[in-house]
Amino acid sequence: MPLTVASNSGAPSPSYGGDRTPHGAVVCVLRPEEPADSQGINVETTQEYEVVIVGAGPAGMCAAMYAGRSMLRTVVIERGASGGELLNTELIEDYPGFESIEGWDLAQRFEAHARKFGAEFVQGTVASVRKLDDGSFETLTDDGTRYLSPAVIVTAGGTPVKLNVPGEAEYAGKGVSYCGICDGAFFRNHTIAVIGGGDAATEEADFLTRYADKVYLIHRRDQFRASKLLQKRAFENPKIEVVWNKVVERISGDENGLVNRISLLDTVTSEQSELDVTGVFVFIGFRPNTGVIADHVEHDEMGYIVTDTSMQTSIPGLFAAGDLRAQLVRQVTTAVGDATTAAMAAEKYLTALRDGEAVVIEGHGGYTV
């Protein structure tokens, strides 16, 4: 589906505003002592950019790199260190060009590459993104900074639902994982546990038997919520042993700081038990971080944002990339692919606004960057 930008004869289009550098970027404008917004946050300064990117995971940093290459004044807002889920992954072994690289190392390389092309990175927690009456976007952070821009790329990712039991955080990346495709190969010939009863848990349990000798599939109830086909595969897989009516109470480790055991509680009898495992894969839910978008945006039944092939959402000028977008898989490679498209589409969108012309953006084959 091509990306369509309305002409100025329709709804109001955002104006760039501010002074421009020779290549057309907007110079940051500071406006102190703004009044409090509707959320009760006192707006202290307003800054203007051409592109605001929410989130500094792989998608956000890749989008920033391409936006910078397009000579767009770009800011990336991230509440913590750049990297997203890369910072929760010890080793990345499925990113082209790197047979093995530590997650934090890849994250630093991504950020440095984006900075090389002029992207700015700021720390802040985004409270809301909303489209204003003039067609521009307001991105508000909880420290009172307002970012105005004609385009926004949301790459806030998602958050795996945690067990919230002792040992889970301690052994994250040391036996505790939330991604079978990412980490399964580290558990070749091991005995591991998969926690959950939905499609993700049963599908990942089946996938992990490619590596593990044995997989305990642990569910808190006496029946799965997964589709019948996925259940059938799990039941027929000789490497999978289903453990019903159990919840994890604790994850324990050995003297080397690696997982070696989980403690279970029976939800029916309250009986306690233990299993010796070297890996714990948690698949009890995943929440896309879409709550910052104040306006209604089209999403699927699971809450993931629906985009067109140019990564534009149902709100013109608002693009989405990475784990919060509805798609088949969620990997670093898919995130940066989304982000490349989103950044280039945003550049075309901004060009149309600047020229005051209607435009349809379509791919014509070949490499364009």
C-alpha positions as CSV (number, residue, x, y, z in Angstrom):
1,M,0.0,0.0,0.0
2,P,1.6,3.4,-1.0
3,L,1.9,6.2,1.5
4,T,-0.4,9.1,0.6
5,V,0.1,12.7,1.9
6,A,-2.7,15.1,1.7
7,S,-2.2,18.5,0.1
8,N,-2.5,21.8,1.9
9,S,-6.1,22.1,0.6
10,G,-7.3,19.5,3.1
11,A,-6.7,19.3,6.8
12,P,-4.1,21.6,8.3
13,S,-0.6,20.7,7.6
14,P,2.2,21.2,10.1
15,S,4.5,24.1,9.4
16,Y,8.2,23.7,10.0
17,G,8.7,27.0,11.8
18,G,12.0,28.1,13.3
19,D,15.2,29.1,11.5
20,R,16.7,26.7,9.0
21,T,20.3,25.6,8.3
22,P,21.4,25.5,4.7
23,H,20.3,21.9,4.3
24,G,16.8,22.7,5.6
25,A,16.9,21.5,9.2
26,V,15.0,23.4,11.9
27,V,17.0,25.1,14.5
28,C,16.0,24.2,18.1
29,V,13.6,26.9,19.5
30,L,13.4,27.3,23.3
31,R,10.3,28.8,24.8
32,P,10.5,29.0,28.6
33,E,7.6,29.3,31.0
34,E,4.9,27.6,28.9
35,P,1.7,26.8,30.8
36,A,0.8,23.4,32.2
37,D,-0.7,21.0,29.6
38,S,-3.8,19.0,30.1
39,Q,-2.0,16.2,31.8
40,G,-0.8,18.5,34.6
41,I,2.8,18.6,33.4
42,N,4.4,22.0,33.6
43,V,5.9,22.7,30.2
44,E,9.2,24.5,30.7
45,T,10.7,24.4,27.3
46,T,9.6,23.7,23.7
47,Q,12.0,22.3,21.1
48,E,11.3,22.0,17.4
49,Y,12.6,19.2,15.2
50,E,11.7,17.7,11.9
51,V,11.5,14.2,13.2
52,V,11.0,13.0,16.8
53,I,11.7,9.3,17.5
54,V,10.3,7.7,20.6
55,G,12.5,4.9,21.8
56,A,16.2,4.1,21.3
57,G,16.1,0.4,20.7
58,P,17.4,-1.1,17.4
59,A,14.5,0.4,15.4
60,G,14.8,3.8,16.9
61,M,18.5,4.1,16.4
62,C,18.3,2.8,12.8
63,A,15.5,5.3,12.0
64,A,17.7,8.0,13.5
65,M,20.6,7.0,11.3
66,Y,18.5,7.2,8.1
67,A,16.8,10.4,9.2
68,G,20.2,11.9,9.8
69,R,21.5,10.7,6.4
70,S,18.5,12.5,4.9
71,M,19.7,15.7,6.6
72,L,16.6,15.9,8.9
73,R,17.0,17.5,12.3
74,T,16.2,14.4,14.5
75,V,16.0,13.7,18.1
76,V,15.7,10.3,19.8
77,I,14.0,10.3,23.2
78,E,14.8,7.3,25.5
79,R,14.1,7.0,29.2
80,G,17.3,5.1,29.9
81,A,20.4,3.9,28.1
82,S,20.1,3.3,24.4
83,G,19.7,-0.3,23.3
84,G,16.2,-1.5,24.3
85,E,16.0,-5.3,24.5
86,L,19.6,-5.5,23.3
87,L,20.6,-4.5,26.8
88,N,18.8,-7.6,28.2
89,T,20.5,-10.0,25.8
90,E,24.0,-11.2,26.6
91,L,25.0,-12.4,23.1
92,I,23.5,-11.7,19.6
93,E,24.3,-14.4,17.2
94,D,21.6,-13.8,14.5
95,Y,22.5,-10.3,13.2
96,P,24.1,-10.4,9.8
97,G,27.8,-9.5,9.8
98,F,28.3,-10.5,13.5
99,E,28.7,-14.2,14.2
100,S,28.6,-13.2,17.9
101,I,28.4,-9.8,19.6
102,E,27.3,-8.7,23.0
103,G,24.0,-6.9,23.2
104,W,25.4,-3.8,24.8
105,D,28.2,-3.6,22.2
106,L,25.8,-3.7,19.3
107,A,23.7,-1.1,21.0
108,Q,26.7,1.3,21.3
109,R,27.6,0.8,17.7
110,F,24.0,1.6,16.6
111,E,24.0,4.8,18.7
112,A,27.4,5.9,17.5
113,H,26.4,5.3,13.8
114,A,23.2,7.4,14.3
115,R,25.2,10.2,16.0
116,K,27.6,10.3,13.1
117,F,24.8,11.5,10.9
118,G,23.7,14.2,13.3
119,A,20.9,12.5,15.3
120,E,20.6,13.8,18.8
121,F,19.8,11.6,21.8
122,V,18.1,12.8,25.0
123,Q,17.0,11.0,28.1
124,G,13.4,11.5,29.1
125,T,10.2,9.5,29.7
126,V,7.6,10.3,27.0
127,A,4.2,11.0,28.6
128,S,2.3,11.5,25.4
129,V,2.4,11.9,21.6
130,R,-0.6,13.7,20.1
131,K,-1.4,15.5,16.9
132,L,-2.3,19.2,17.2
133,D,-4.9,21.1,15.4
134,D,-2.3,22.6,13.0
135,G,-1.3,19.1,11.9
136,S,2.0,19.0,13.8
137,F,2.8,16.6,16.6
138,E,3.5,17.4,20.3
139,T,5.7,14.9,22.1
140,L,5.6,15.6,25.8
141,T,8.1,14.2,28.4
142,D,7.5,14.1,32.1
143,D,10.3,16.5,32.9
144,G,8.3,19.3,31.2
145,T,9.9,19.3,27.7
146,R,7.7,19.7,24.7
147,Y,9.0,18.5,21.3
148,L,7.1,19.8,18.3
149,S,7.6,18.2,14.9
150,P,5.8,17.5,11.7
151,A,6.6,13.8,11.9
152,V,7.0,11.3,14.6
153,I,8.4,7.7,14.5
154,V,7.3,5.6,17.5
155,T,9.7,2.8,18.2
156,A,8.9,2.3,21.8
157,G,9.0,-1.5,21.5
158,G,7.2,-3.8,23.9
159,T,7.8,-5.4,27.3
160,P,7.6,-9.1,28.0
161,V,5.3,-9.8,31.0
162,K,7.5,-10.9,33.9
163,L,7.0,-13.7,36.4
164,N,8.1,-11.3,39.2
165,V,9.6,-14.0,41.3
166,P,12.9,-14.1,43.2
167,G,15.8,-14.8,40.9
168,E,14.1,-13.8,37.6
169,A,15.9,-10.4,37.3
170,E,19.1,-11.8,38.8
171,Y,19.5,-14.5,36.2
172,A,18.1,-12.6,33.2
173,G,20.5,-13.3,30.4
174,K,22.1,-16.1,32.5
175,G,19.5,-18.7,31.9
176,V,16.3,-16.6,32.0
177,S,15.1,-15.6,28.6
178,Y,12.1,-14.2,26.8
179,C,13.0,-15.1,23.3
180,G,13.5,-18.7,22.0
181,I,14.7,-17.7,18.6
182,C,17.3,-15.4,20.2
183,D,18.7,-17.7,22.9
184,G,17.7,-21.2,22.0
185,A,21.0,-22.2,20.5
186,F,22.8,-21.5,23.9
187,F,20.9,-24.5,25.4
188,R,21.9,-27.3,23.1
189,N,21.6,-30.6,24.9
190,H,20.2,-28.9,28.0
191,T,17.1,-29.4,30.1
192,I,15.0,-26.3,30.2
193,A,11.6,-25.0,31.2
194,V,9.1,-23.0,29.2
195,I,6.5,-21.1,31.2
196,G,3.1,-20.3,29.8
197,G,0.0,-21.8,28.2
198,G,-0.8,-19.7,25.1
199,D,0.3,-19.8,21.5
200,A,3.7,-18.3,22.2
201,A,4.6,-20.7,25.0
202,T,3.6,-23.9,23.1
203,E,5.1,-22.8,19.8
204,E,8.4,-21.8,21.5
205,A,8.5,-25.0,23.5
206,D,8.3,-27.0,20.2
207,F,10.9,-24.8,18.6
208,L,13.3,-25.1,21.5
209,T,13.3,-28.9,21.2
210,R,15.6,-28.4,18.2
211,Y,18.3,-27.6,20.8
212,A,17.3,-28.9,24.2
213,D,17.2,-32.6,25.2
214,K,14.2,-32.0,27.3
215,V,11.6,-29.2,27.7
216,Y,9.3,-28.8,30.6
217,L,6.2,-26.9,29.5
218,I,4.8,-25.5,32.7
219,H,1.3,-24.0,32.9
220,R,-0.7,-22.7,35.9
221,R,-3.9,-24.4,34.7
222,D,-5.0,-27.9,33.6
223,Q,-5.5,-26.9,30.0
224,F,-3.8,-24.7,27.4
225,R,-5.1,-21.5,25.8
226,A,-3.1,-22.2,22.7
227,S,-4.6,-23.2,19.4
228,K,-5.5,-26.8,18.9
229,L,-2.8,-27.3,16.3
230,L,0.0,-26.0,18.5
231,Q,-1.3,-28.1,21.4
232,K,-1.2,-31.2,19.2
233,R,2.4,-30.5,18.3
234,A,3.4,-30.0,21.9
235,F,1.6,-33.2,23.1
236,E,3.2,-35.3,20.3
237,N,6.7,-34.0,20.8
238,P,8.6,-36.6,22.8
239,K,11.0,-34.0,24.1
240,I,8.2,-32.0,25.8
241,E,6.8,-32.9,29.2
242,V,3.8,-30.9,30.2
243,V,3.6,-29.8,33.9
244,W,0.0,-28.8,34.8
245,N,-1.2,-26.6,37.6
246,K,2.1,-25.2,38.6
247,V,3.5,-21.7,39.0
248,V,7.2,-20.7,39.5
249,E,8.0,-19.5,42.9
250,R,11.7,-19.0,42.6
251,I,14.6,-19.3,40.1
252,S,17.9,-20.4,41.6
253,G,21.4,-20.6,40.3
254,D,24.8,-22.2,40.8
255,E,28.1,-20.9,42.0
256,N,28.8,-19.6,38.5
257,G,25.8,-17.4,38.5
258,L,23.8,-19.5,36.0
259,V,20.3,-21.0,36.4
260,N,20.2,-24.5,37.7
261,R,16.8,-25.0,39.4
262,I,13.3,-23.7,39.7
263,S,10.9,-24.0,42.6
264,L,7.2,-24.7,41.8
265,L,3.9,-24.4,43.7
266,D,0.9,-26.5,42.8
267,T,-2.1,-24.3,42.2
268,V,-4.5,-27.0,43.4
269,T,-2.8,-28.8,46.3
270,S,-0.3,-26.1,47.3
271,E,2.4,-28.7,47.2
272,Q,5.9,-27.5,46.5
273,S,8.4,-29.1,44.2
274,E,11.6,-28.4,42.3
275,L,13.0,-29.1,38.8
276,D,16.6,-29.1,37.7
277,V,16.8,-26.9,34.6
278,T,19.5,-24.7,33.1
279,G,17.2,-22.4,31.2
280,V,13.8,-20.7,31.9
281,F,12.0,-19.3,28.9
282,V,9.0,-17.1,30.0
283,F,6.1,-16.6,27.6
284,I,3.2,-15.3,29.6
285,G,2.5,-12.2,27.6
286,F,4.0,-9.3,25.7
287,R,2.7,-5.7,26.0
288,P,3.4,-3.3,23.1
289,N,4.3,0.1,24.5
290,T,1.7,2.1,22.6
291,G,0.2,3.9,25.6
292,V,2.1,7.1,24.9
293,I,0.0,7.7,21.7
294,A,-2.8,10.0,22.9
295,D,-4.9,9.8,19.8
296,H,-6.7,6.7,18.6
297,V,-4.5,4.7,16.2
298,E,-5.5,1.6,14.4
299,H,-4.3,-1.6,16.1
300,D,-4.9,-5.3,16.0
301,E,-6.7,-7.4,18.7
302,M,-3.5,-7.7,20.7
303,G,-2.8,-4.0,20.8
304,Y,-0.1,-3.9,18.2
305,I,-0.1,-0.9,15.8
306,V,-1.2,-1.5,12.2
307,T,0.8,0.3,9.5
308,D,0.9,0.4,5.8
309,T,3.9,-0.8,3.9
310,S,5.6,2.5,4.4
311,M,5.2,2.1,8.2
312,Q,2.7,5.0,8.4
313,T,0.0,4.5,11.0
314,S,-3.7,5.5,10.6
315,I,-2.6,9.0,11.7
316,P,-0.8,10.8,8.8
317,G,2.7,11.7,9.8
318,L,2.9,9.2,12.6
319,F,5.1,6.2,11.8
320,A,5.8,3.0,13.8
321,A,8.6,0.5,13.6
322,G,9.9,-2.4,15.6
323,D,8.2,-4.6,18.2
324,L,5.1,-2.5,18.7
325,R,4.0,-3.0,15.1
326,A,1.8,-5.9,14.1
327,Q,4.0,-8.4,12.2
328,L,5.0,-12.1,12.1
329,V,8.2,-12.0,14.0
330,R,10.1,-9.6,16.3
331,Q,13.8,-9.6,15.8
332,V,16.6,-7.1,15.6
333,T,16.7,-7.6,11.8
334,T,13.0,-7.0,11.3
335,A,13.1,-3.9,13.6
336,V,15.9,-2.2,11.6
337,G,14.1,-3.1,8.3
338,D,10.9,-1.4,9.6
339,A,12.9,1.6,10.8
340,T,14.7,2.1,7.4
341,T,11.3,2.2,5.7
342,A,9.8,4.5,8.3
343,A,12.6,7.0,8.2
344,M,12.7,7.2,4.4
345,A,8.9,7.4,4.2
346,A,9.0,10.2,6.8
347,E,11.5,12.1,4.7
348,K,9.1,11.8,1.7
349,Y,6.2,12.9,3.9
350,L,8.1,16.0,5.0
351,T,9.2,16.9,1.5
352,A,5.5,16.8,0.4
353,L,4.6,19.1,3.3
354,R,7.3,21.5,2.5
355,D,6.4,21.7,-1.2
356,G,2.7,21.9,-0.5
357,E,1.9,19.1,-2.9
358,A,0.0,15.9,-2.8
359,V,2.3,12.9,-3.2
360,V,2.1,9.2,-3.3
361,I,5.2,7.4,-2.2
362,E,5.8,4.1,-4.0
363,G,8.8,1.8,-4.2
364,H,10.4,1.6,-7.6
365,G,13.0,-1.1,-6.9
366,G,16.7,-0.8,-6.4
367,Y,18.7,0.7,-3.6
368,T,17.9,4.3,-2.9
369,V,20.1,5.1,0.1
